[in-house]
Amino acid sequence: MHCLYTTGIRLYLLLIRLAAFFHPKAKLWWSGRQNWSQNLSRALASKRAPGQVTIWVHSASLGEFEQGRPLMEAIKRQYPEVFILLTFFSPSGFEVRKNYPGADLVCYLPPDLPRTARQFLGIVQPQLAVFVKYEFWYNFLQELQREKIPVWLIAALFRPQQPFFQSWGAWYLNILKGFDHFFVQNQDSADLLEKHGIQQYTLAGDPRIDRVLQIAAEGKQFPSIEAFKKDAPILMAGSTWAPDEAVLAQLWEDPNRCAGWKLIIAPHEIEAAHLEQIEQKFPGQCVRYSQFKLENHQNITVMIIDNIGMLSALYRYADIAYIGGGFGSGIHNTLEPMAFGLPVIFGPKYQKFTEALTTLELGGAFVVHTAEELINTFDQLKSPAFKSTASHAVQHYLQQNQGATEKIIKRLELFLSS
């Protein structure tokens, strides 16, 4: 099975190499790993002091980075002498966070091949490896075990359908047994590990909750948003795709239903063509954030956020949140609006997200399959009493599940003092 896995990795590399000729993301993936060992050696030699304790944190992409971020920032606060190496698998994570100040060095994870894993760990020589959520790189885990380097998985989330827990999945289960400790998000994940003989875990919760609550507490202000909002209630649509924008347009086409309300759309993709498509769905009603001027847009009811990085703080201006992605591969971040006590609405692809499942049960989240269902849900949430009940459900969920970072740090304290 190990040979098949490694052969699969080599085949993946070949496909990426071919795709790099015509696909920009594949090109970034490939070019970012060229001469990786020389570049990494030079960077460590210039940035890291001899003998400095090193913690290697690995995230697949941006979502996983946000789950690892609270831990890295807590380490920097409490142990500023520790060197943090942050690696990414995806260009969409690395390109956005390659200058992240919470890590001492940021780079791509090299391919998971036996020789590459040995070479990487020989250069980095970490005292601890921390993987985030779904990262199960077999050759790296094998080499970490061989070198007796502890490896933790944080924000871990397991489901019965995963290969580890199938009757034919013994090899995959051995991958899990390569971890020294798991910090799981929920009781179901803990129960699955217990059922399969894995007891080295802590029920910690999701570190993203600590992060979004921190963002909410910062209270960042945006004068242009305040000028656009004035005293109007706001429906904030975050990380939207074309199908999300289509149902929002049907909601917004009745001026009586949305009278007095304003809509802010922060699309997941901000290419010019996509922004133009949104404008066509809301003819004569919208303005881009970068072009907003109060004196020229007095009667505009829709604003399009045409940059990246603002969304998590913008929810403070909202009354209701719509989260995109549910009509595609899966919803985006619901915790960011929940940190501001907002009820959240999303499409039907939400089943992989424990916070969505739980807040649906509690009455703080609402799933819609059609524009008509979105209209009905919006009408319900316009009722102050109904909205208040939903907001309390969201706040209860966050209060019950915060503190994951502190639990991980407590174990890190024991590790560093041993």
NORKA-V671690 format. One record per residue. N is the residue number from 1. RES is the residue in three letters. BURIAL is + if it has 16 or more other ideal C-beta (glycine too) atoms within 10 Angstrom, else -. Layout:
n={N	N}
res={RES	RES}
burial={BURIAL	BURIAL}
//
This chain:
n={1	2	3	4	5	6	7	8	9	10	11	12	13	14	15	16	17	18	19	20	21	22	23	24	25	26	27	28	29	30	31	32	33	34	35	36	37	38	39	40	41	42	43	44	45	46	47	48	49	50	51	52	53	54	55	56	57	58	59	60	61	62	63	64	65	66	67	68	69	70	71	72	73	74	75	76	77	78	79	80	81	82	83	84	85	86	87	88	89	90	91	92	93	94	95	96	97	98	99	100	101	102	103	104	105	106	107	108	109	110	111	112	113	114	115	116	117	118	119	120	121	122	123	124	125	126	127	128	129	130	131	132	133	134	135	136	137	138	139	140	141	142	143	144	145	146	147	148	149	150	151	152	153	154	155	156	157	158	159	160	161	162	163	164	165	166	167	168	169	170	171	172	173	174	175	176	177	178	179	180	181	182	183	184	185	186	187	188	189	190	191	192	193	194	195	196	197	198	199	200	201	202	203	204	205	206	207	208	209	210	211	212	213	214	215	216	217	218	219	220	221	222	223	224	225	226	227	228	229	230	231	232	233	234	235	236	237	238	239	240	241	242	243	244	245	246	247	248	249	250	251	252	253	254	255	256	257	258	259	260	261	262	263	264	265	266	267	268	269	270	271	272	273	274	275	276	277	278	279	280	281	282	283	284	285	286	287	288	289	290	291	292	293	294	295	296	297	298	299	300	301	302	303	304	305	306	307	308	309	310	311	312	313	314	315	316	317	318	319	320	321	322	323	324	325	326	327	328	329	330	331	332	333	334	335	336	337	338	339	340	341	342	343	344	345	346	347	348	349	350	351	352	353	354	355	356	357	358	359	360	361	362	363	364	365	366	367	368	369	370	371	372	373	374	375	376	377	378	379	380	381	382	383	384	385	386	387	388	389	390	391	392	393	394	395	396	397	398	399	400	401	402	403	404	405	406	407	408	409	410	411	412	413	414	415	416	417	418}
res={MET	HIS	CYS	LEU	TYR	THR	THR	GLY	ILE	ARG	LEU	TYR	LEU	LEU	LEU	ILE	ARG	LEU	ALA	ALA	PHE	PHE	HIS	PRO	LYS	ALA	LYS	LEU	TRP	TRP	SER	GLY	ARG	GLN	ASN	TRP	SER	GLN	ASN	LEU	SER	ARG	ALA	LEU	ALA	SER	LYS	ARG	ALA	PRO	GLY	GLN	VAL	THR	ILE	TRP	VAL	HIS	SER	ALA	SER	LEU	GLY	GLU	PHE	GLU	GLN	GLY	ARG	PRO	LEU	MET	GLU	ALA	ILE	LYS	ARG	GLN	TYR	PRO	GLU	VAL	PHE	ILE	LEU	LEU	THR	PHE	PHE	SER	PRO	SER	GLY	PHE	GLU	VAL	ARG	LYS	ASN	TYR	PRO	GLY	ALA	ASP	LEU	VAL	CYS	TYR	LEU	PRO	PRO	ASP	LEU	PRO	ARG	THR	ALA	ARG	GLN	PHE	LEU	GLY	ILE	VAL	GLN	PRO	GLN	LEU	ALA	VAL	PHE	VAL	LYS	TYR	GLU	PHE	TRP	TYR	ASN	PHE	LEU	GLN	GLU	LEU	GLN	ARG	GLU	LYS	ILE	PRO	VAL	TRP	LEU	ILE	ALA	ALA	LEU	PHE	ARG	PRO	GLN	GLN	PRO	PHE	PHE	GLN	SER	TRP	GLY	ALA	TRP	TYR	LEU	ASN	ILE	LEU	LYS	GLY	PHE	ASP	HIS	PHE	PHE	VAL	GLN	ASN	GLN	ASP	SER	ALA	ASP	LEU	LEU	GLU	LYS	HIS	GLY	ILE	GLN	GLN	TYR	THR	LEU	ALA	GLY	ASP	PRO	ARG	ILE	ASP	ARG	VAL	LEU	GLN	ILE	ALA	ALA	GLU	GLY	LYS	GLN	PHE	PRO	SER	ILE	GLU	ALA	PHE	LYS	LYS	ASP	ALA	PRO	ILE	LEU	MET	ALA	GLY	SER	THR	TRP	ALA	PRO	ASP	GLU	ALA	VAL	LEU	ALA	GLN	LEU	TRP	GLU	ASP	PRO	ASN	ARG	CYS	ALA	GLY	TRP	LYS	LEU	ILE	ILE	ALA	PRO	HIS	GLU	ILE	GLU	ALA	ALA	HIS	LEU	GLU	GLN	ILE	GLU	GLN	LYS	PHE	PRO	GLY	GLN	CYS	VAL	ARG	TYR	SER	GLN	PHE	LYS	LEU	GLU	ASN	HIS	GLN	ASN	ILE	THR	VAL	MET	ILE	ILE	ASP	ASN	ILE	GLY	MET	LEU	SER	ALA	LEU	TYR	ARG	TYR	ALA	ASP	ILE	ALA	TYR	ILE	GLY	GLY	GLY	PHE	GLY	SER	GLY	ILE	HIS	ASN	THR	LEU	GLU	PRO	MET	ALA	PHE	GLY	LEU	PRO	VAL	ILE	PHE	GLY	PRO	LYS	TYR	GLN	LYS	PHE	THR	GLU	ALA	LEU	THR	THR	LEU	GLU	LEU	GLY	GLY	ALA	PHE	VAL	VAL	HIS	THR	ALA	GLU	GLU	LEU	ILE	ASN	THR	PHE	ASP	GLN	LEU	LYS	SER	PRO	ALA	PHE	LYS	SER	THR	ALA	SER	HIS	ALA	VAL	GLN	HIS	TYR	LEU	GLN	GLN	ASN	GLN	GLY	ALA	THR	GLU	LYS	ILE	ILE	LYS	ARG	LEU	GLU	LEU	PHE	LEU	SER	SER}
burial={-	-	-	-	-	+	-	-	+	-	-	-	+	-	-	+	-	-	-	+	-	-	-	-	-	+	+	+	+	+	-	+	+	-	-	+	-	-	-	+	-	-	+	+	-	-	-	+	-	-	-	-	-	+	+	+	+	+	+	+	+	+	+	+	+	+	+	+	+	+	+	+	+	+	+	+	-	-	+	-	-	+	+	+	+	+	+	+	+	+	+	+	+	+	-	+	+	-	-	+	-	+	+	+	+	+	+	+	+	+	+	+	+	-	-	+	+	+	+	+	+	-	+	+	-	+	-	+	+	+	+	+	+	-	+	+	+	+	+	+	+	+	+	+	-	-	-	-	+	-	+	+	+	+	+	+	+	+	-	-	-	+	-	+	+	-	-	-	-	-	-	+	+	-	+	+	-	+	+	+	+	+	+	+	+	+	-	-	+	+	-	+	+	-	-	-	-	+	-	-	+	+	-	+	+	+	+	+	+	+	+	+	+	-	+	+	-	-	-	-	-	+	-	-	+	-	-	+	+	-	-	-	+	+	+	+	+	+	+	+	+	+	-	+	+	-	+	+	+	-	+	+	-	-	-	-	-	+	-	-	+	+	+	+	+	+	+	+	-	-	-	-	-	+	+	-	-	+	+	-	+	+	-	-	+	+	+	-	+	-	-	+	-	-	-	-	-	-	-	+	+	+	+	+	+	+	-	-	-	-	+	+	+	+	+	+	+	+	+	+	+	+	+	+	+	+	+	-	-	-	+	+	+	+	+	+	+	+	+	+	+	+	+	+	+	+	+	-	+	+	-	-	+	+	+	+	-	+	+	+	-	+	-	+	+	+	+	+	-	-	-	-	+	+	+	-	+	+	-	-	+	+	-	-	-	-	+	-	-	+	+	-	+	+	+	-	+	+	-	-	+	+	-	+	+	-	+	+	+	-	-	+	-	-	-	+	-	-}
//
